[in-house]
Amino acid sequence: MVTSSRRLGRNASQGKVEFIQYHQPFMESGEYHLKVEQTIAAGEKIAQQTFSREITFVISGERFGPLAPTDIHAVFPPADTIGEHSNVLPHITFESSTLPWERLPGTTDENLTWLILLLFRESDFADESEQPQLQSITLQELLAPSSAKFPQISLERGQHEQQLVNIIDVKKKYLQPLLPTKKDLAFLAHTRQPKGGNDNSEVEELATILCDRLPEPSGMSKVYLVSVEGRYANGDEGSFNFDGAGDEDLIRLVTLASWSFGCIDPEQSFTELLINLNGEPSSPRLPINNDPAAEKFLAQSYVPLPHALREGSKTVSWYRGPLISGSQPDTFNLPVRAADELLRYDSDTGLFDTSYAAAWQLGRMLTLQNQHLAIDLFNWKRKNAQNLKQLEQQVINPPLRSYRQFQAEEITIPEAIAEWFDSLEILQGIPFNYLIPDERLLPPESIRFFWVDSVWVDCLQDGAFSVGRVTPVEAEDDRKMAARNTLLSDDKTITGCILRSQVVSGWPDLLIEAYDTVINDLEFVAPDEANPLVRLRMERLAPDVLICLFKGEIKTVDIHQKPEGMHFGLDAGNESGTFTKSLRDRNGEKNKELTIKNIPWRGDQAKGIVNISAMVDQMKDLLLSFNDPFTSAQFCFQMIKGVEKVRFISTNS
């Protein structure tokens, strides 16, 4: 069984990703005139003629927004979530790979983005009323004189004054420290596309814009995607044009998208919560008991529960759900006509074992509760029983009926019935108290690994199949039908894990993978001999409870976030509140010798605003031997951070 031995690492990459500095659109936004002339000269007897045609068309790139949800591929951190993001530089990724370069921040800056991300912290403002508020106004109102500073612009063809646009107004004293410099703009946008796939497949090229500020630690942050079209002066040192505004004056910014998220205590992060999970005991069981007779049952995941007998008396009996600590050697001669046939008595403890009787009765009740299914099952069984009797008669006296005629009346299993029994095989629809009958089996912030008791499932399915079964003859017919139609699964090896933690509620998109081999590789690259197990079921049973079932015996389990969680950011330093950045070599591997130990900041470090151009200079110095031109592609390649994963490894042979 898998125990709580665990390791921490990063997801191995699937294929390769190529980072590209920019992707210019084929044509800039604007109005174009196309004139075509054709001159025909056929000799002296025919006069020369000239034919012409003029066409006017407009290339209308994005300008005011707001962007539609379909225009945005992803944002990170995800909107309206709370997580450990204190060392993350937020980013937004667009479906269009040219969007950041469809307009200019100045008049000649062709390779710089006209869109930037501004992150505001709750602590930035002395008064809550000064926080930026998203407003929706018309273009006519945007162009009209107002108390907020906004440059004079002209509308292009296709843009009308009643078009709605989102804006924020921010005081200069709050905005000025947040605006990236002209040099920084060169490194805050890039495109990327996957490599190494099928050459015939369509390549998905995406554009990404980074923010240069860290979020509010243990607080909320709001990110705005704003336009800076034409608002930077030309030249490498060109700065943002505030139109002579004072510190208390408002600066108006067109906003194309926005989202908010929160940061939590680092000790409550995805990784820390998983590493600190209670994994002892490794399987669902109650604490060790000094009574050997009782301990024999407790070690097998049994719990003592009140038991009401049919004659009205009450007692205490053993019960065990389908999640047990090892494979189950028991067998039963199914089918049975009543749950009582599955009761077992233990003379050492003087208690009944009700586990399989309860499973059988539960299967019967769940099926009867679904009236349409119960009727379909009953009708199908009755028709099948008639066919079986016809087959028996044919075997006894072949002349009575031809085999070909019997074949024509063969009845297949209805899809709804097959799906119902398949769902029971993976315990879908089973009440939680049947799976975990005592809270002590799965305390808060714990993980337990288990085998699915195949006999328990057999009894559950036999109870479900018992609809209409009363007499011994009907029980025998059911046995023949189940065998003939292979309605019950023959594959009995199902294992899994059940997790109760804030990780489940806080990260609803987490993934769980399992292998049939112990993998000790810290880089989490599964060796060729390690076969990933087929995941049969992964479902949240409660806001903080997740169950996962696999086909086969699990030896290694990996828990991680979706690959979309790939993001950009800094590395946590040795001391609280400090940061470093380990760089990658040409092969993409982290190299401790290539580490920026002192992150450059713009202004007070507590504000979390990274000096991007100064950081780029440090990267160039450390990577000097590479002799490569350093662009936004190289910068994002160094800043990218993979998705962390925690590995649980079997320590048993």
C-alpha positions, 0 to 999 in steps of 0.5 A, a space after each residue: 500500500 502507498 504510505 505517506 512518504 512524499 517528495 516535492 518537485 516540478 512538472 516535467 514539460 510535455 513537448 517544448 515551447 518556443 518563446 518569440 520576442 513579438 509577432 507584428 500584424 501583417 498590416 497596421 490599423 488604419 484606412 487603406 486605398 488600393 488603386 489598380 490600373 490596366 492599360 490596353 494598346 492594340 496597335 495604331 488602329 485601336 486607341 489606347 484605353 486605360 481601365 482603373 478601379 479604386 477600393 478603400 478598406 479599413 484594418 480595424 485592430 483592437 483599441 478600446 475593448 473591452 475584450 470578450 472572454 473568448 479573446 482571453 486565453 488565460 489569466 494568472 493568478 486565476 480570477 477570484 481565487 485565493 492562493 499562494 501567489 506572493 512571488 508571482 508576476 501576474 500575466 494575461 494570455 490572449 488568443 490573438 498572437 498580434 494583439 500587443 503590437 497592433 498599436 504603439 505606445 508612442 509614434 515609432 515604437 513598432 516592437 513595444 506593447 501598447 498594453 500593460 498590466 497595472 496591479 493595485 494593492 489594498 495597502 496602496 491607498 490611504 483611503 478606500 475611496 481613492 481606489 480605482 473603480 471601473 467605469 463604463 462611459 461612451 467614446 463621446 464622454 471619453 473625448 470630451 474635456 473632463 477633470 481627468 487627464 486624457 490625450 486628444 485622440 481621433 476616432 477611426 472609421 468604424 468607431 462611433 461616439 456612442 460606443 461604450 468603453 471601460 476606464 479607470 481614473 487614478 491619481 498621479 501620485 498612485 499611478 506614477 510609481 506603477 508605470 513601467 519605463 520605456 525600457 521595461 516595455 520591451 520585455 513585458 510582452 512575448 508570444 509562445 507556441 508549442 514545438 515537437 508536435 505533429 507537423 500537420 497539426 495547427 500551431 496555437 500561437 499565443 501572446 502574453 503580457 506580464 505585470 512587473 509587480 508582486 501581489 499583496 502578501 496575505 491580501 487582495 490585489 486587482 489587476 487592470 489591462 490598460 491601453 498606453 497607446 500614444 502616451 509615451 514619448 519617443 526614444 528609449 528614455 521616453 516617459 509617460 506623458 501626464 499632460 502636466 498633471 499634479 500629484 492629486 490630479 486624476 489620470 484616465 486610462 482605457 481598461 480592456 480587462 481586469 480581474 482580482 485575486 487574493 494571497 494567503 499565508 505561505 504555510 497555507 499554500 498548495 504545496 505546504 498543505 500537501 506536504 503537511 497532510 496527515 498520512 498516518 495511518 496510510 489507509 482508513 482505520 481507527 486508532 490501534 486497540 490493545 485488545 487483539 481480537 478487536 485490533 484484528 478487525 480495526 486493522 482491516 478498516 472495520 468500525 463498530 456501529 449500532 445495529 438494529 436487528 429485524 426482531 426489534 432488538 439492538 446491538 453493536 456490529 462490525 461494518 467496513 466500507 469498500 475502502 480497505 487496507 489491502 486486497 480482499 481474499 474473501 469470496 461469496 456464492 452470489 446471487 443471494 435472495 436477501 441481505 441476511 444471507 451475507 451476515 457473518 458472526 465472529 465468535 471471538 468478539 461476539 459481533 456480527 459483520 454487516 459489511 456485505 449485507 449492508 452493501 447488498 441492501 444498499 445496491 437494492 435500495 439505490 436501484 429501486 429508488 430509480 424507478 425507471 431503471 428498476 422497471 427496465 431492469 425487471 423487463 430485461 431480466 424477464 425477457 432474458 429469462 425466457 430466452 435462457 429457457 428457450 436455449 435450454 430447451 434447444 440443448 435438451 431437444 434441438 429439433 424444437 427450435 433452430 439455433 438461428 431463430 434463437 439468435 435472432 431473439 438474443 437481447 443485448 444489455 440496455 445502455 442505461 442498465 450497463 451504465 448503472 452497473 458500471 457506475 456502481 463498480 466505481 462507487 458512484 452514487 454511494 452515500 458518503 457514510 457508507 464509504 467513510 462510516 466514521 470521521 476518524 477514518 478521514 480526519 481534517 487535512 489528511 490523505 488515505 490510500 486504499 484498495 476497493 473491496 471487490 467482494 463489497 462491490 460484488 454484493 452491491 451489484 448483486 443487490 442492484 440486480 436482485 430486483 424481481 428476485 424472490 424464489 430460488 428459481 429466480 435467483 438461479 436465473 439471475 446467476 445465469 444471466 449475470 454470467 451470460 451477459 458479463 454484466 458484472 466486471 471481472 476486473 477486481 483490482 481497483 485502488 485509490 486515494 481519498 483526500 480531505 483538505 483545504 487543497 480540494 476546496 482551494 484548488 478545484 482543478 488539481 490533478 492526481 496521477 498514479 503509477 504502478 511502479 515506485 518512482 524516486 526520481 526527484 525531477 518527476 520524470 516517469 521512467 519508461 518501465 513505470 506505467 501510468 494507471 488508468 484513472 476510473 474516477 475523480 470526484 469531489 464528494 464534499 467541498 473539501 473531500 476528493 476521491 480518486 480511483 485507478 485501475 490496478 495497484 498504485 505504487 506512486 501518486 502525484 498531486 499537482 495543479 493543471 499545466 495551465 498553472 504555469 506562470 512567471 515569478 521570483 524564487 523565495 529567498 532564505 529569509 521571509 520577504 526576500 526573493 532571488 531568481 535562479 536562471 536556466 542554462 541553454 537546456 532549460 535546466 536551473 543552475 544554482 551558479 546562475 542566480 540573481 541574489 539581489 532582486 532590483 526594485 523600483 522604489 521601496 522593496 515593500 511595494 514589490 515593483 520589480 525594476 525589469 530593465 535592471 534585472 535584465 542587465 543582471 541576467 545578461 551579465 550572468 548569461 554573458 557566455 551564451 552570446 545570445 541577443 537578449 529580448 523579451 523571449 529570453 526574459 520570459 524563458 528565465 522568469 517562467 515557473 513550472 507547476 509544483 507537484 507533491 509525490 507520495 511513494 509506496 514504502 512497502 514491498 
